[in-house]
Structure formats: structure tokens, C-alpha cells
Amino acid sequence: MKALFIGNITIDNIGDRYRVGGSGYYGGRALAEYLGVEVYVATHISNDFRGLIKGVLDIYGIKVIELGADATPIFIISNGKAIGFKGTSPLIDIETVKIYTKIYEFDILYLTPIMNEISEQHIVHAKEFNTKIIALDIQGFVREFYDSNIRCSWRWNSEEVLLNVDLVHGNIKEFCFSDIEKEIIKHVKDLSSVGKTSFLVSLDYKGLYLIHNSEVIYIPPLSVKTVDDVGAGDILLAVTGYFRAMDMDILESVVRGVIAASLKVENAYGEWFNKELLETYSKELLESIKSVGI
């Protein structure tokens, strides 16, 4: 199986340390290292960080489709959250990336910008990549840097553009048209009624809502000790997309995504997870889910 992530790889600045980040790293590593997927990431890379980024991705078997700009976005991380931004996140030319689709014939496409390097109009044309599954993380579509701060701005010309993909993930804080949880879930539920898109709304340590075809299902978190939760959402979406591409039903797929993300949070500096653990914990977690009337 082959997967393509479109979105700039980042450098996370944590204290006096730099480390590689972004969905292409966290999600890509989950797929390549633990599920045997052939992973490609389309990204710009700064000359200053080329050695670090390409070296780390190579360790985990992630192949780079390097685009032309000499730039890499840098996030200032504190307590697992991005609180500041340096550098730039250059726009990605989707037409250039599309050429590689004809060469590699990807099975899964992940649209995972980190700061608006992919535009809303590109979502409309995502089906032209001819992949089995298209997954999208809203984070990089709603994020903006303003007055030295990172903030969320819900500025879609048409929310229905999200119905062009199979999976949409976002933290509930990123559905920032409201700060009332019930209103957000009701709004997404209504949106899900007019298409086949499945929405994964993360609640941080409280689990997530799977919203599909006007049904809202609450999936609790796996009980783990938090060591490092950076990248958990990326892993959730990546692993869910993998199992959907394997023709597993949406609920079973999301449950495995939740487990993979949870295990990474606990085992951040060791083996994140393996297939056997996903199957073992899935039986336990499936017994805890519940439908929610909203």
C-alpha cells in the first residue's frame, strides 16, 4: 500500500532543542514503521534543516517529494502545544505533486497542511489523485498567524467542500465557529447528513466523536499515562485512513486509530504500537462506545 501526505514538514522548537514534526512525520511514521505502508511526503525544505529532516524521515522509511522553496515552518512548542511560529510555510503547487500520482499510484491521500500551504480549492480537486481514500486534517486550513500569535479562523467559502473527502479530522477547538461543544457537534452532524464524509472530532484526553451519516458516536480514550501527546491527532487520522483503505468499516477503523494515537502518547520514546496491540485493545474499546443523541 502507498500513501501520500501533502503538507510541509515542520521543525518544532522545544526549549533549546529542534525536532522534526508535522503530519507527514507523525502520521507517516505510524504507517511506514508500524503498518508497512510505503509513505511519501510532498514538502518544501529549508537548506538549514535539510540534513535533519531528510535524515530523520529516512530512518523511518519515509520518502520525500521535495518541492522548490528553501523554507521550513518552525513552531514554538510549550506543554505539547504550538504557541509561536517562525519561518514560513510556502504554498504547495498541487499540480506539481499530481504528477507523482501517475508514477506511484497512491492508495491513500492525506491533505495535511500546517499553515495554509494548501487552499480550499485544492480540496475540490483531490479526487483527481484517484486514490481509494482521501483524508484531511482541518488544522492547517483554519490556523493563522496574527499579531505574533497562532489563532483559529473558520473561514471556509463553503463548508461543503469538506464533503469531497472521505475522512475529516480536527480537534474540537479547531471547529472554531463556536466554543460550545453541543453546537459544534450538531453543526457537523448536519453537514454529515448530505454526504458520505466521516468526521473525527477530537476531545483531547476525553476521547472523540465519530460523526457519520447524521449519527454521532462517542469513543472514549484508551487509559494511558501521558508522556508526549504531540502528533496524536496525526496518528489517529493516518491509522484510520489505513484501515479504511483496507476496507474495514468506519467504526472499527476509527477505534484502531484512537488506540494507535493513545499508545503513542504513552510510548512516545519507544515502540509506539503494533498491529497485535491494536487488535487486542480494539475489542475492549468497542464495548465502551455509545451513540449520542444531539
The 8 nearest C-alpha neighbors of each residue, nearest first, counted from 0:
[[1, 36, 37, 106, 2, 105, 35, 107],
 [2, 0, 37, 105, 106, 36, 38, 107],
 [3, 1, 107, 38, 105, 106, 108, 39],
 [2, 4, 39, 108, 40, 38, 109, 107],
 [3, 5, 109, 40, 23, 110, 108, 41],
 [6, 4, 41, 110, 111, 40, 109, 3],
 [7, 5, 112, 111, 42, 4, 41, 113],
 [8, 6, 42, 43, 9, 112, 113, 88],
 [7, 9, 21, 42, 20, 23, 6, 24],
 [10, 8, 20, 21, 72, 73, 19, 71],
 [9, 11, 73, 19, 20, 18, 17, 12],
 [12, 10, 74, 18, 17, 73, 20, 75],
 [11, 13, 17, 75, 16, 74, 76, 14],
 [14, 12, 16, 76, 15, 11, 17, 75],
 [13, 15, 16, 12, 76, 77, 17, 75],
 [14, 16, 13, 17, 12, 18, 11, 75],
 [17, 15, 13, 14, 12, 18, 11, 10],
 [18, 16, 12, 11, 13, 10, 15, 19],
 [17, 19, 11, 10, 20, 16, 12, 13],
 [18, 20, 10, 9, 11, 52, 17, 24],
 [21, 19, 9, 10, 24, 11, 8, 18],
 [20, 22, 8, 9, 23, 24, 25, 7],
 [23, 21, 26, 233, 25, 24, 111, 20],
 [22, 24, 27, 21, 26, 4, 40, 25],
 [23, 25, 27, 22, 21, 28, 20, 26],
 [26, 24, 22, 28, 27, 230, 23, 233],
 [27, 25, 234, 233, 237, 22, 29, 28],
 [26, 28, 23, 24, 30, 29, 25, 31],
 [27, 29, 31, 25, 30, 32, 26, 24],
 [30, 28, 26, 27, 33, 32, 31, 234],
 [29, 31, 34, 27, 36, 28, 33, 32],
 [32, 30, 36, 35, 28, 29, 34, 33],
 [33, 31, 28, 29, 30, 59, 35, 34],
 [32, 34, 29, 30, 31, 273, 35, 272],
 [35, 33, 30, 36, 31, 32, 29, 274],
 [34, 36, 31, 33, 32, 30, 37, 0],
 [35, 37, 31, 0, 30, 34, 1, 38],
 [38, 36, 1, 31, 0, 2, 35, 39],
 [39, 37, 2, 61, 36, 1, 31, 3],
 [38, 40, 62, 3, 63, 61, 2, 4],
 [41, 39, 4, 63, 3, 23, 64, 5],
 [42, 40, 64, 5, 65, 63, 4, 6],
 [43, 41, 7, 65, 66, 6, 8, 40],
 [42, 44, 66, 68, 65, 7, 67, 70],
 [45, 43, 71, 70, 69, 49, 42, 46],
 [44, 46, 70, 69, 71, 47, 48, 49],
 [45, 47, 49, 48, 69, 44, 70, 50],
 [48, 46, 45, 49, 50, 44, 70, 69],
 [47, 49, 51, 45, 46, 50, 52, 44],
 [50, 48, 46, 52, 51, 53, 45, 44],
 [51, 49, 53, 48, 52, 54, 47, 46],
 [50, 52, 54, 48, 49, 53, 55, 19],
 [53, 51, 49, 55, 54, 50, 48, 19],
 [52, 54, 56, 50, 55, 51, 49, 57],
 [53, 55, 57, 51, 52, 56, 50, 58],
 [56, 54, 58, 52, 57, 53, 51, 59],
 [57, 55, 61, 53, 58, 59, 54, 52],
 [56, 58, 60, 54, 59, 55, 61, 53],
 [57, 59, 55, 56, 60, 54, 61, 53],
 [60, 58, 57, 56, 61, 32, 28, 31],
 [59, 61, 57, 58, 31, 62, 56, 32],
 [62, 60, 56, 38, 57, 59, 39, 63],
 [61, 63, 39, 38, 60, 40, 57, 64],
 [64, 62, 40, 65, 39, 41, 61, 42],
 [65, 63, 41, 40, 66, 42, 39, 62],
 [66, 64, 42, 63, 43, 41, 67, 44],
 [65, 67, 43, 42, 68, 64, 41, 44],
 [66, 68, 43, 69, 65, 44, 42, 70],
 [69, 67, 43, 70, 66, 44, 89, 45],
 [68, 70, 45, 44, 46, 67, 43, 71],
 [71, 69, 45, 44, 68, 87, 43, 72],
 [70, 72, 45, 44, 87, 9, 88, 86],
 [73, 71, 87, 86, 88, 9, 85, 10],
 [74, 72, 10, 85, 86, 11, 84, 9],
 [75, 73, 84, 11, 83, 12, 81, 76],
 [74, 76, 83, 12, 81, 82, 84, 11],
 [75, 77, 81, 13, 80, 82, 12, 74],
 [76, 78, 79, 80, 81, 82, 13, 75],
 [79, 77, 80, 76, 81, 227, 229, 13],
 [78, 80, 77, 229, 76, 228, 81, 227],
 [81, 79, 76, 77, 78, 82, 229, 75],
 [82, 80, 76, 75, 83, 74, 77, 79],
 [81, 83, 75, 76, 80, 149, 77, 148],
 [84, 82, 75, 74, 81, 148, 149, 147],
 [83, 85, 74, 73, 75, 86, 82, 149],
 [86, 84, 73, 74, 72, 87, 83, 75],
 [85, 87, 72, 73, 71, 84, 70, 88],
 [86, 88, 72, 89, 71, 70, 85, 73],
 [87, 89, 72, 71, 114, 116, 90, 7],
 [90, 88, 116, 87, 91, 68, 70, 43],
 [89, 91, 116, 117, 92, 88, 115, 118],
 [90, 92, 116, 93, 117, 89, 42, 6],
 [93, 91, 95, 94, 90, 96, 117, 66],
 [92, 94, 96, 95, 91, 97, 121, 117],
 [95, 93, 97, 96, 92, 98, 91, 121],
 [96, 94, 93, 97, 92, 98, 99, 91],
 [97, 95, 93, 98, 94, 99, 92, 41],
 [96, 98, 94, 100, 99, 95, 93, 128],
 [97, 99, 96, 100, 95, 101, 94, 102],
 [100, 98, 102, 97, 101, 96, 103, 95],
 [101, 99, 104, 97, 103, 102, 98, 105],
 [100, 102, 99, 104, 98, 103, 97, 128],
 [101, 103, 99, 100, 104, 98, 105, 97],
 [102, 104, 100, 105, 101, 99, 1, 106],
 [105, 103, 100, 101, 102, 106, 1, 130],
 [104, 106, 1, 2, 103, 107, 130, 100],
 [105, 107, 130, 131, 1, 2, 0, 104],
 [108, 106, 2, 132, 130, 105, 131, 133],
 [107, 109, 133, 3, 2, 4, 134, 132],
 [108, 110, 4, 134, 135, 111, 133, 3],
 [111, 109, 135, 5, 4, 134, 112, 108],
 [110, 112, 6, 136, 5, 109, 135, 22],
 [113, 111, 6, 139, 114, 116, 117, 115],
 [112, 114, 139, 115, 6, 111, 7, 138],
 [115, 113, 139, 116, 112, 142, 88, 140],
 [114, 116, 140, 117, 139, 112, 118, 113],
 [115, 117, 90, 91, 114, 112, 89, 88],
 [118, 116, 115, 112, 91, 90, 121, 119],
 [119, 117, 120, 121, 115, 116, 122, 140],
 [118, 120, 121, 122, 117, 123, 155, 160],
 [119, 121, 122, 118, 123, 124, 160, 117],
 [122, 120, 124, 123, 119, 118, 125, 117],
 [123, 121, 125, 120, 124, 119, 160, 163],
 [122, 124, 121, 120, 125, 163, 160, 119],
 [123, 125, 121, 122, 126, 127, 120, 128],
 [126, 124, 122, 127, 123, 128, 121, 133],
 [125, 127, 128, 124, 129, 130, 123, 163],
 [126, 128, 129, 125, 124, 130, 97, 123],
 [127, 129, 126, 130, 125, 100, 97, 108],
 [130, 128, 127, 126, 131, 105, 104, 125],
 [131, 129, 106, 107, 132, 128, 105, 108],
 [130, 132, 106, 107, 244, 129, 133, 108],
 [133, 131, 107, 130, 244, 165, 108, 134],
 [134, 132, 108, 164, 165, 107, 109, 166],
 [135, 133, 166, 109, 165, 167, 164, 110],
 [136, 134, 110, 167, 109, 111, 166, 137],
 [135, 137, 168, 111, 138, 167, 169, 110],
 [136, 138, 140, 169, 139, 168, 135, 141],
 [139, 137, 140, 136, 141, 142, 169, 173],
 [140, 138, 113, 114, 112, 142, 115, 141],
 [139, 141, 137, 115, 138, 142, 114, 112],
 [142, 140, 152, 151, 153, 138, 139, 137],
 [143, 141, 151, 139, 140, 150, 114, 138],
 [144, 142, 150, 149, 151, 145, 141, 114],
 [143, 145, 149, 148, 150, 147, 146, 142],
 [144, 146, 148, 147, 143, 149, 150, 142],
 [145, 147, 148, 144, 149, 150, 143, 83],
 [148, 146, 145, 144, 83, 149, 84, 82],
 [149, 147, 145, 146, 144, 83, 150, 82],
 [150, 148, 144, 143, 83, 145, 82, 142],
 [149, 151, 143, 142, 148, 144, 152, 145],
 [150, 152, 142, 141, 143, 173, 175, 153],
 [151, 153, 141, 154, 142, 175, 150, 143],
 [154, 152, 141, 176, 175, 155, 151, 174],
 [153, 155, 152, 156, 141, 157, 140, 176],
 [154, 156, 157, 158, 153, 119, 160, 141],
 [157, 155, 154, 158, 119, 160, 159, 153],
 [156, 158, 155, 159, 160, 161, 154, 119],
 [157, 159, 160, 155, 161, 156, 162, 190],
 [158, 160, 161, 157, 162, 190, 163, 193],
 [161, 159, 158, 162, 163, 157, 123, 122],
 [162, 160, 159, 163, 158, 164, 122, 167],
 [161, 163, 160, 159, 164, 196, 194, 195],
 [162, 164, 161, 160, 123, 122, 165, 126],
 [165, 163, 133, 162, 166, 161, 134, 196],
 [164, 166, 196, 133, 134, 197, 132, 195],
 [167, 165, 134, 197, 196, 164, 198, 135],
 [168, 166, 198, 135, 136, 134, 199, 197],
 [169, 167, 199, 136, 198, 200, 137, 135],
 [168, 170, 200, 137, 136, 173, 201, 171],
 [169, 171, 201, 173, 172, 200, 202, 168],
 [170, 172, 173, 174, 200, 201, 202, 169],
 [173, 171, 170, 174, 175, 178, 169, 151],
 [174, 172, 175, 170, 171, 169, 151, 138],
 [175, 173, 171, 172, 176, 183, 153, 177],
 [174, 176, 173, 177, 172, 153, 151, 178],
 [175, 177, 153, 174, 178, 183, 152, 173],
 [178, 176, 175, 179, 183, 182, 174, 180],
 [177, 179, 180, 175, 176, 172, 183, 182],
 [180, 178, 182, 177, 181, 183, 184, 176],
 [181, 179, 183, 182, 184, 178, 171, 177],
 [180, 182, 184, 183, 179, 185, 293, 186],
 [183, 181, 185, 179, 180, 184, 186, 177],
 [184, 182, 186, 180, 181, 185, 187, 177],
 [183, 185, 187, 181, 186, 182, 188, 180],
 [186, 184, 188, 182, 183, 187, 181, 293],
 [185, 187, 183, 189, 188, 184, 182, 190],
 [188, 186, 190, 184, 189, 185, 191, 183],
 [187, 189, 185, 213, 191, 190, 186, 184],
 [190, 188, 186, 192, 187, 191, 185, 213],
 [191, 189, 187, 188, 192, 193, 186, 159],
 [192, 190, 188, 212, 189, 193, 213, 194],
 [191, 193, 213, 212, 189, 190, 194, 188],
 [194, 192, 191, 190, 195, 189, 212, 162],
 [195, 193, 196, 191, 192, 162, 212, 190],
 [194, 196, 212, 197, 165, 191, 162, 211],
 [195, 197, 165, 162, 194, 166, 164, 191],
 [198, 196, 211, 166, 210, 165, 167, 195],
 [199, 197, 167, 210, 209, 168, 166, 200],
 [198, 200, 168, 209, 208, 167, 201, 169],
 [201, 199, 208, 169, 207, 170, 171, 168],
 [202, 200, 207, 170, 203, 171, 169, 199],
 [201, 203, 207, 205, 206, 171, 204, 170],
 [204, 202, 205, 201, 206, 170, 207, 171],
 [203, 205, 206, 202, 220, 201, 207, 219],
 [206, 204, 202, 203, 220, 219, 207, 201],
 [207, 205, 220, 219, 202, 204, 218, 203],
 [208, 206, 201, 202, 218, 200, 217, 209],
 [207, 209, 217, 200, 216, 199, 210, 218],
 [208, 210, 199, 216, 198, 215, 217, 211],
 [211, 209, 215, 198, 214, 197, 188, 208],
 [210, 212, 197, 214, 213, 191, 198, 209],
 [211, 213, 192, 191, 214, 195, 210, 194],
 [214, 212, 192, 188, 211, 191, 189, 210],
 [215, 213, 211, 212, 210, 216, 188, 290],
 [216, 214, 210, 291, 209, 290, 208, 213],
 [217, 215, 290, 209, 208, 289, 291, 210],
 [216, 218, 208, 289, 288, 207, 290, 209],
 [217, 219, 288, 207, 206, 208, 216, 220],
 [220, 218, 206, 217, 205, 207, 288, 221],
 [221, 219, 206, 205, 222, 204, 218, 257],
 [220, 222, 223, 261, 258, 219, 284, 257],
 [221, 223, 220, 224, 261, 219, 262, 204],
 [224, 222, 265, 221, 225, 261, 262, 264],
 [223, 225, 265, 226, 222, 264, 266, 261],
 [226, 224, 265, 264, 227, 223, 228, 261],
 [225, 227, 265, 264, 224, 267, 228, 266],
 [228, 226, 264, 229, 267, 225, 265, 79],
 [227, 229, 264, 231, 230, 79, 225, 226],
 [230, 228, 79, 231, 227, 80, 264, 232],
 [231, 229, 233, 232, 25, 228, 234, 22],
 [230, 232, 260, 234, 233, 228, 229, 235],
 [233, 231, 235, 234, 230, 236, 260, 201],
 [234, 232, 26, 230, 22, 236, 231, 235],
 [233, 235, 26, 237, 231, 260, 232, 236],
 [236, 234, 256, 232, 260, 233, 257, 238],
 [235, 237, 239, 233, 234, 238, 240, 232],
 [238, 236, 234, 26, 240, 239, 235, 233],
 [237, 239, 256, 241, 240, 235, 236, 234],
 [240, 238, 256, 252, 253, 236, 241, 242],
 [241, 239, 243, 237, 238, 242, 236, 244],
 [240, 242, 238, 244, 239, 243, 237, 245],
 [241, 243, 245, 252, 244, 239, 247, 240],
 [244, 242, 246, 240, 247, 245, 241, 252],
 [243, 245, 241, 242, 246, 132, 240, 131],
 [244, 246, 242, 243, 247, 241, 240, 248],
 [247, 245, 243, 244, 248, 242, 249, 241],
 [246, 248, 243, 242, 245, 252, 249, 251],
 [249, 247, 251, 250, 252, 246, 243, 242],
 [248, 250, 252, 251, 253, 247, 243, 197],
 [251, 249, 253, 252, 248, 254, 209, 247],
 [252, 250, 254, 253, 249, 248, 255, 247],
 [251, 253, 239, 249, 242, 255, 250, 254],
 [254, 252, 256, 239, 250, 255, 251, 249],
 [255, 253, 257, 251, 256, 252, 250, 281],
 [256, 254, 258, 252, 253, 257, 277, 259],
 [255, 257, 235, 239, 253, 238, 259, 254],
 [258, 256, 254, 260, 255, 235, 259, 261],
 [257, 259, 255, 261, 256, 260, 262, 277],
 [258, 260, 256, 262, 261, 257, 272, 255],
 [261, 259, 231, 263, 257, 235, 234, 258],
 [262, 260, 258, 264, 263, 259, 221, 257],
 [261, 263, 265, 259, 264, 260, 271, 266],
 [262, 264, 271, 266, 267, 260, 265, 261],
 [263, 265, 228, 227, 261, 262, 225, 267],
 [264, 266, 225, 226, 262, 224, 263, 267],
 [267, 265, 263, 271, 269, 268, 264, 262],
 [266, 268, 263, 264, 269, 265, 227, 271],
 [269, 267, 266, 270, 271, 263, 265, 226],
 [270, 268, 266, 267, 271, 263, 272, 265],
 [271, 269, 272, 266, 268, 267, 273, 263],
 [270, 272, 263, 266, 262, 269, 267, 273],
 [271, 273, 270, 262, 259, 276, 263, 33],
 [274, 272, 276, 275, 33, 277, 271, 34],
 [275, 273, 277, 276, 278, 272, 34, 33],
 [274, 276, 278, 277, 273, 279, 272, 280],
 [275, 277, 279, 278, 274, 273, 280, 272],
 [278, 276, 274, 275, 280, 279, 255, 281],
 [277, 279, 281, 275, 276, 280, 274, 282],
 [280, 278, 276, 277, 281, 282, 275, 283],
 [279, 281, 283, 282, 277, 278, 276, 284],
 [282, 280, 284, 278, 283, 279, 277, 285],
 [283, 281, 285, 280, 284, 279, 286, 278],
 [284, 282, 280, 281, 285, 286, 287, 279],
 [283, 285, 281, 287, 286, 282, 280, 288],
 [286, 284, 282, 287, 283, 288, 281, 254],
 [285, 287, 284, 283, 288, 282, 289, 281],
 [288, 286, 284, 285, 289, 219, 218, 283],
 [289, 287, 218, 285, 217, 286, 219, 284],
 [288, 290, 217, 216, 291, 287, 218, 286],
 [289, 291, 216, 215, 217, 292, 288, 214],
 [292, 290, 215, 216, 293, 289, 217, 214],
 [291, 293, 290, 215, 214, 216, 185, 289],
 [292, 185, 291, 181, 184, 215, 188, 214]]
